[in-house]
């Protein structure tokens, strides 16, 4: 079979470069918005203004709409007819499902990390330090962000881009629940100590007990968030 000529390749892929560049930009915009949701900058129910965001990021409305579609696919945003795009408000069933997948992914990541050996715990240590520093300033939203980074670092121990990507999406959704407890020392401060205990076990190579502590941590956080949400 003869090779495909340059002309044939050019014809077959006509218009594809423009599409690729546009999609690439939309993905980058979606990543920025996802990060801001994870940091708590955009709260559940907040309207994502097309004019404001397109101006701030210097992107076209079409590109922004593609990024909104990506966020909707990730269950982070919803489009309401004649009203616009909003950060999604999640339900108690969503919360239970998210924490179920978090236990699967994070605990599985620790088991995988033990198999790999030679783990780099720097990401967990940095997130813990950030959390402690933010707590000393009573910036509980920043403590929540540090907690998100701590758990992302746990998933990253698996050294799998698919695991890390899945975790980024799950944690962005999880942050939508933090609004019910944001700004409270009572919710976040105790979990800093639990982060420290998990890290300490990993530093000693005790992956089994670290996994047990992590599993209990996630179950307790789920129960506490559900209880807080019901009160709200």
PEDAKA-V25866 format. One record per backbone hydrogen bond with DSSP energy under -0.5 kcal/mol. NH is the residue of the N-H (numbers start at 0). CO is the residue of the C=O. If there is no record, write none. Layout:
BEGIN
((NH	CO) (NH	CO))
END
This chain:
BEGIN
((8	4) (9	5) (10	6) (11	7) (12	8) (13	10) (15	12) (16	12) (18	14) (19	15) (20	16) (21	17) (22	18) (23	19) (24	20) (25	21) (26	22) (27	23) (28	24) (29	25) (30	26) (31	27) (32	28) (33	29) (34	30) (35	31) (36	32) (37	33) (38	34) (39	36) (40	35) (41	35) (42	40) (44	86) (45	42) (47	84) (48	46) (52	48) (53	49) (54	50) (55	51) (56	52) (57	53) (58	53) (63	59) (64	60) (65	61) (66	62) (67	63) (68	64) (69	65) (70	66) (71	67) (72	68) (73	69) (74	71) (75	70) (76	70) (77	85) (79	77) (79	83) (80	78) (82	79) (83	79) (85	77) (86	45) (87	75) (89	87) (94	90) (95	91) (96	92) (97	93) (98	94) (99	95) (100	96) (101	97) (102	98) (103	99) (104	100) (105	101) (106	101) (106	102) (107	103) (108	104) (109	105) (110	106) (111	107) (112	108) (113	109) (114	110) (115	111) (116	112) (120	118) (124	120) (125	121) (126	122) (127	123) (128	124) (129	125) (130	126) (131	127) (132	128) (133	129) (134	130) (135	131) (136	132) (136	133) (137	134) (138	133) (139	137) (142	138) (143	139) (144	140) (145	141) (146	142) (147	143) (148	144) (149	145) (150	146) (151	147) (152	148) (153	149) (154	150) (155	151) (156	152) (156	153) (157	154) (158	155) (163	159) (164	160) (165	161) (166	162) (167	163) (168	164) (169	165) (170	166) (171	167) (172	168) (173	169) (174	170) (175	171) (175	172) (176	173) (177	173) (177	174) (178	174) (179	176) (180	177) (181	177) (183	180) (184	182) (187	183) (188	184) (190	187) (191	187) (191	188) (192	188) (193	189) (194	190) (195	191) (196	192) (197	193) (198	194) (199	195) (200	196) (201	197) (202	198) (203	199) (204	201) (205	200) (206	204) (209	205) (210	206) (211	207) (212	208) (213	209) (214	210) (215	211) (216	212) (217	213) (218	214) (219	215) (220	216) (221	217) (222	218) (223	219) (224	220) (225	221) (226	222) (227	223) (228	224) (229	225) (230	226) (231	227))
END
